[in-house]
Amino acid sequence: MKQHEIKDISLAPSGRRKIEWVKNNMPLLRRIQEEFAESKPFNGVKVSLSIHLEAKTAYLCEVLAAGGADMAVTGSNVLSTQDDVAAALVESGMKVYAVHGASDEEYVRHIEMALSHKPNIIIDDGGDLVGMIHGKRPDLGEEAWGGCEETTTGVIRLKAMEREGILKFPMAAVNDARCKYLFDNRYGTGQSVWDSIMRNTNLIVAAKTVVVVGYGWCGKGIAMRAAALGAHVVVAEVDPIKAIEARMDGHSVMKMDQAAGLGDIFISATGCKHTITVGHMLDMKDGAILCNAGHFNVEVDMAGIEEAAVEKKEARANITGYKLKNGKWVNIIAEGRLVNIAAADGHPAEIMDMSFAVQALSAVYVMNNYKNMGNKVVDVSEEIDDMVSRRKLASWGIEIDELTAEQKQYLNSWRV
């Protein structure tokens, strides 16, 4: 098997600088790296990882390698790979298969190459590694004990496999850990989506109408930051409870058909397909800006707009303009791919410090317990969530109260 397939190894010094920067801002992972270097929990263990291949992910890889893991690494989006970071990981001795801007065929080949490592532990973001094992290449999962899934879309795919009774090994739903979704999905997505939109458009957010499709934890974060930047926020939802929550949070709530003609900026964050259709685009203002904050590039109907557009142009770096038959233009950021990482640097380092701390500790948990976990999607243990949260507070110099014995007894008794 080839040891790597990257763009250019000479880019490694630039990637190393990026990794060192995030390392200095990820105190939880630094501590875990020190512990792993001493205990070597992954000695003799092969790990295949597919997460957006940028500096924070690279540091997670180095933390796992410090614990003895034999790493094979690829990306989880053709536009999110940073070639200099990939080169830095190769220089550090890892097997890396990822190139920014790879074709769909190359992307699939890189997934396959990472799995040709015959991993014991799989760390996935969106389910592409596990999906290949359960579809095209079941032979590549013969040595797999289990793994971890980073994001909402991947957990949805895994639970579908579990329901069908075809999941071959246990997978920890890292996305569903409180130290992940409460902070990564809300605060990380909320900040990084707007970082990407603002740096790529160079337009003001204040006084604009922003339509957020989906009011899960990612949608909540995006809407919260939009409102803080001075936008009027409209939420489109299918879940009545989430719709009530959006209204009580101060946002307008309506059907997407109604919102289409009102918005200046549209952001989909649902994990579902075709939430923004060509029909919606035909009703939009001339010059409307669209983007996707979900894992796969199916939320904005890209195939539909490619077919329906009468003209297409590069409006700006990372922005494609499409002229519709009614003469109006819509502008789509990052080809409808995950906007915060395909056209920017993704979540802040401090946020990913928590998410990747959960990821690293969950990988150890799966390795030690897979024989008793069953072939199903499992929750991250409360002990891991509690450890990560307490270490995060400690990194800020914050102490909190503890329940007294009397209080614990009171809370566990029906007697007043």
C-alpha positions in Angstrom: 0.0 0.0 0.0 1.2 3.5 -0.8 2.4 5.3 2.3 0.8 8.6 1.2 -1.0 10.5 -1.6 -0.8 14.2 -1.0 -0.2 17.3 -3.1 3.4 18.3 -2.1 5.6 17.3 0.8 7.5 20.5 0.6 4.5 22.3 2.1 5.1 20.6 5.5 6.7 23.5 7.3 3.6 25.7 6.8 1.4 22.9 8.0 3.7 22.4 11.1 3.3 26.0 12.0 -0.5 25.7 11.9 -0.5 22.5 14.0 1.7 24.2 16.6 -0.6 27.2 16.8 -3.7 25.1 17.5 -1.7 22.9 19.9 -0.9 26.0 22.0 -4.7 26.7 22.2 -5.9 23.1 23.0 -4.9 22.5 26.6 -7.2 19.4 27.1 -5.6 17.6 24.2 -2.1 18.6 25.4 -2.8 16.9 28.7 -4.2 13.8 27.0 -1.2 13.7 24.8 1.1 13.7 27.8 -1.0 10.9 29.4 -1.1 8.9 26.2 2.7 9.2 25.8 3.2 7.7 29.2 0.5 5.0 29.1 0.6 4.0 25.4 -3.0 2.8 25.3 -2.9 2.2 21.5 0.3 0.2 21.3 -0.1 -2.2 18.4 -3.5 -0.7 17.4 -4.2 0.4 13.9 -6.4 3.5 13.6 -8.0 4.9 10.4 -9.4 8.4 10.6 -11.5 10.5 8.3 -12.2 14.0 9.6 -11.8 17.4 7.9 -8.0 17.4 7.5 -6.9 20.7 8.9 -4.6 21.7 11.8 -6.9 20.7 14.7 -7.6 17.3 13.2 -3.9 16.9 12.6 -3.2 17.5 16.3 -5.7 14.9 17.3 -3.9 12.5 15.0 -0.6 13.3 16.8 -2.2 12.8 20.2 -3.4 9.3 19.1 0.0 8.6 17.6 1.6 9.6 20.9 -0.5 6.8 22.5 1.1 4.3 20.1 -1.5 4.3 17.4 -0.5 3.4 13.8 -2.4 6.1 12.0 -3.9 6.2 8.4 -5.5 9.5 7.8 -7.8 11.0 5.1 -10.2 13.9 4.9 -14.0 14.0 5.0 -14.6 16.7 2.4 -12.8 17.4 -0.8 -12.6 21.2 -0.1 -11.6 21.0 3.6 -8.3 19.3 3.3 -5.4 21.7 3.8 -2.4 20.4 1.7 0.2 21.8 4.0 -1.3 20.1 7.0 -1.5 16.8 5.2 2.2 17.2 4.3 3.1 17.9 7.9 1.5 14.6 9.0 3.3 12.7 6.3 6.6 14.2 7.6 5.7 13.1 11.1 5.5 9.5 9.8 1.8 8.9 9.2 0.0 7.4 6.2 -2.0 10.3 4.7 -4.3 10.2 1.6 -5.9 13.6 1.0 -5.7 16.4 -1.5 -7.5 19.7 -1.5 -10.0 19.9 -4.4 -9.8 16.1 -5.2 -12.4 14.8 -7.6 -15.2 12.6 -6.2 -13.4 9.6 -7.6 -10.1 10.6 -5.9 -12.0 11.2 -2.7 -13.5 7.7 -2.7 -10.1 6.2 -3.5 -8.5 8.0 -0.6 -11.2 6.6 1.8 -10.4 3.2 0.4 -6.7 3.7 0.8 -7.1 4.7 4.5 -9.2 1.6 5.1 -6.6 -0.6 3.3 -4.7 -0.1 6.6 -7.1 -2.7 8.0 -7.9 -0.7 11.1 -8.9 -1.9 14.5 -10.4 1.5 15.5 -12.2 3.8 13.0 -12.7 7.5 13.7 -15.2 8.9 11.2 -16.9 12.2 10.4 -20.0 11.8 8.3 -19.8 8.0 8.1 -17.8 7.6 4.9 -15.3 5.1 6.3 -18.0 2.9 7.9 -20.2 3.4 4.8 -17.5 1.9 2.6 -17.0 -1.1 4.9 -20.7 -1.8 4.9 -21.1 -1.2 1.1 -18.3 -1.4 -1.5 -15.5 -2.9 0.6 -16.6 -5.1 3.5 -13.3 -6.9 3.4 -11.6 -3.7 4.7 -13.5 -3.9 8.0 -12.5 -7.5 8.9 -10.1 -6.3 11.6 -12.3 -3.5 13.0 -13.3 -3.6 16.7 -15.4 -0.5 16.6 -15.0 3.3 16.4 -16.3 6.8 17.0 -18.5 9.1 14.9 -17.9 12.8 15.1 -21.0 14.5 13.5 -24.8 14.5 13.4 -25.0 13.2 9.8 -22.8 10.3 10.5 -24.7 9.3 13.6 -27.9 9.3 11.5 -26.3 7.0 9.0 -25.1 4.7 11.7 -28.5 4.4 13.4 -30.0 3.5 10.0 -27.5 0.7 9.8 -28.3 -0.4 13.3 -32.0 -0.4 12.6 -31.4 -2.6 9.5 -29.4 -5.0 11.6 -26.3 -4.7 9.4 -23.9 -2.7 11.6 -20.8 -4.9 12.0 -19.3 -3.3 15.1 -20.0 -0.8 17.9 -19.7 2.9 17.2 -19.6 5.6 19.9 -21.8 8.6 19.0 -19.3 11.3 19.9 -21.6 13.9 18.4 -24.2 13.1 21.0 -21.9 13.8 24.0 -22.9 16.9 25.9 -19.4 18.2 25.7 -19.7 18.0 21.9 -23.1 19.1 20.7 -23.8 21.8 23.3 -20.6 23.6 22.4 -19.2 22.4 19.1 -22.5 22.3 17.3 -23.8 25.5 18.8 -20.9 27.8 19.6 -18.4 26.3 17.1 -20.8 26.2 14.2 -22.3 29.6 15.1 -19.0 31.4 15.0 -17.3 29.5 12.2 -20.2 29.7 9.7 -20.3 33.5 10.1 -16.5 33.7 9.9 -16.7 32.0 6.5 -19.6 34.0 5.2 -18.1 37.3 6.2 -14.5 36.6 5.0 -15.8 35.2 1.6 -18.4 37.9 0.9 -16.9 41.0 2.6 -20.5 42.1 3.3 -22.1 43.4 6.4 -24.6 41.2 8.3 -26.4 43.9 10.2 -29.7 45.0 8.7 -29.9 41.9 6.5 -32.6 39.2 6.7 -30.9 35.8 7.4 -32.9 32.6 6.8 -31.7 29.7 8.9 -33.1 26.3 7.7 -33.2 24.0 10.7 -33.1 24.8 14.4 -31.1 22.0 15.8 -28.0 22.8 17.8 -26.2 24.0 14.8 -29.1 26.1 13.6 -29.5 27.6 17.1 -25.8 28.7 17.1 -26.0 30.2 13.6 -29.2 32.1 14.4 -27.8 33.4 17.7 -24.7 34.8 16.1 -26.7 36.3 13.2 -28.9 38.1 15.6 -25.9 39.3 17.6 -24.5 40.8 14.3 -27.7 42.8 13.8 -29.6 40.6 11.4 -33.3 39.9 11.3 -33.4 36.1 11.6 -36.1 33.9 10.0 -36.2 30.2 10.9 -37.7 27.5 8.7 -38.4 24.2 10.6 -40.4 20.9 10.3 -40.3 20.1 14.0 -43.1 22.0 15.9 -41.2 22.0 19.2 -38.1 23.5 17.6 -40.2 26.0 15.8 -41.7 27.2 19.1 -38.2 27.4 20.6 -37.1 29.6 17.7 -40.0 31.9 18.1 -39.4 32.2 21.8 -35.8 32.9 21.1 -37.0 36.0 19.2 -36.8 34.8 15.6 -39.5 34.9 13.0 -40.7 31.4 12.0 -42.3 30.5 8.7 -42.4 28.0 5.8 -39.4 28.0 3.5 -41.8 29.0 0.6 -42.6 32.2 2.5 -39.0 32.9 3.6 -37.5 32.4 0.1 -38.6 35.9 -1.0 -37.5 37.7 2.2 -33.9 36.5 2.8 -30.6 38.1 1.9 -28.6 35.2 3.2 -29.7 31.6 3.4 -28.0 28.9 5.6 -29.2 25.3 5.7 -28.2 23.3 8.8 -30.5 20.2 8.8 -28.6 17.1 7.7 -31.4 16.5 5.2 -31.4 16.9 1.4 -32.9 19.6 -0.8 -34.0 22.0 2.0 -33.3 24.8 -0.5 -34.6 24.0 -3.9 -34.5 25.6 -7.3 -38.1 26.6 -6.8 -37.0 28.5 -3.7 -34.2 30.1 -5.6 -36.6 31.4 -8.3 -38.4 33.3 -5.6 -35.3 34.9 -4.0 -34.0 38.4 -4.3 -31.5 39.1 -7.0 -28.1 38.5 -5.6 -29.2 36.3 -2.7 -26.4 34.4 -0.9 -26.8 30.7 -0.2 -24.7 28.2 1.8 -24.8 24.9 3.6 -23.7 24.2 7.1 -24.6 20.5 7.0 -22.0 17.7 6.3 -23.0 16.7 2.8 -23.5 19.0 -0.2 -27.1 17.9 -0.7 -29.0 20.5 1.4 -28.8 23.2 -1.4 -30.0 21.5 -4.6 -26.7 21.9 -6.5 -27.6 19.4 -9.2 -30.8 21.2 -9.8 -29.3 24.7 -10.0 -26.5 23.4 -12.3 -29.2 22.2 -14.7 -31.6 25.1 -14.3 -29.1 28.0 -14.5 -28.9 29.8 -17.8 -25.5 31.3 -16.9 -22.8 30.5 -14.4 -19.7 32.5 -13.3 -17.2 32.9 -10.5 -18.6 35.8 -8.6 -15.7 35.9 -6.1 -13.2 33.4 -4.7 -15.2 30.5 -3.2 -18.5 32.0 -4.5 -20.3 30.8 -7.7 -23.0 32.9 -9.3 -26.0 31.3 -11.1 -28.3 33.2 -13.4 -31.8 31.9 -13.4 -34.4 31.9 -16.2 -36.1 34.9 -14.5 -33.0 37.0 -14.9 -32.0 36.9 -11.2 -28.7 35.8 -9.8 -28.1 33.6 -6.7 -24.6 33.2 -5.2 -23.6 29.9 -3.6 -20.6 29.7 -1.3 -18.2 26.7 -1.5 -20.2 24.7 -4.1 -22.8 24.1 -1.5 -20.4 22.1 0.6 -19.9 22.6 4.4 -19.3 26.3 4.4 -17.4 26.8 7.6 -14.6 24.3 6.7 -14.8 24.2 2.9 -14.3 28.0 2.6 -12.6 28.8 6.0 -10.7 27.2 8.9 -13.6 25.5 10.7 -14.4 25.6 14.4 -12.2 27.5 16.8 -9.3 25.6 18.3 -10.8 25.9 21.9 -14.1 24.3 20.8 -12.4 21.4 19.0 -10.2 20.9 22.0 -13.4 19.7 23.8 -14.7 17.7 20.9 -11.5 16.0 20.2 -10.8 15.3 23.8 -14.1 13.4 23.8 -13.0 11.7 20.6 -9.7 10.5 21.9 -11.0 9.2 25.2 -14.0 7.5 23.5 -11.5 5.7 21.2 -9.8 4.3 24.3 -13.2 3.3 25.7 -14.2 1.5 22.6 -10.9 -0.3 22.3 -11.2 -1.5 25.9 -14.9 -2.5 25.9 -15.9 -3.4 22.3 -16.4 -7.1 23.1 -19.2 -6.2 25.5 -20.8 -3.3 23.6 -22.7 -5.2 20.8 -23.0 -4.1 17.2 -24.9 -0.8 17.9 -24.5 2.9 18.3 -23.6 3.7 21.9 -23.6 6.8 23.9 -20.4 8.3 25.2 -20.0 7.5 28.9 -21.0 10.1 31.4 -17.6 9.7 33.0 -15.9 10.9 29.8 -18.3 13.9 29.5 -17.7 14.8 33.2 -13.9 14.5 32.9 -13.8 16.7 29.8 -16.0 19.3 31.3 -14.1 19.5 34.5 -10.8 19.7 32.8 -12.2 22.5 30.6 -13.2 24.5 33.6 -9.8 23.9 35.2 -8.1 25.2 32.1 -10.0 28.5 32.7 -9.1 28.5 36.4 -12.8 28.0 37.4 -13.9 26.0 40.4 -17.5 24.9 41.0 -19.5 23.7 44.0 -20.0 20.1 44.9 -23.2 18.6 46.4 -23.0 17.8 50.1 -23.8 14.3 51.3 -27.1 15.7 52.7 -28.0 17.2 49.3 -27.2 14.0 47.5 -29.5 12.1 49.9 -32.2 14.6 49.4 -32.1 14.5 45.6 -32.3 10.7 45.7 -35.2 10.4 48.1 -38.9 10.9 47.8 -39.2 12.0 51.3 -39.0 15.8 52.0 
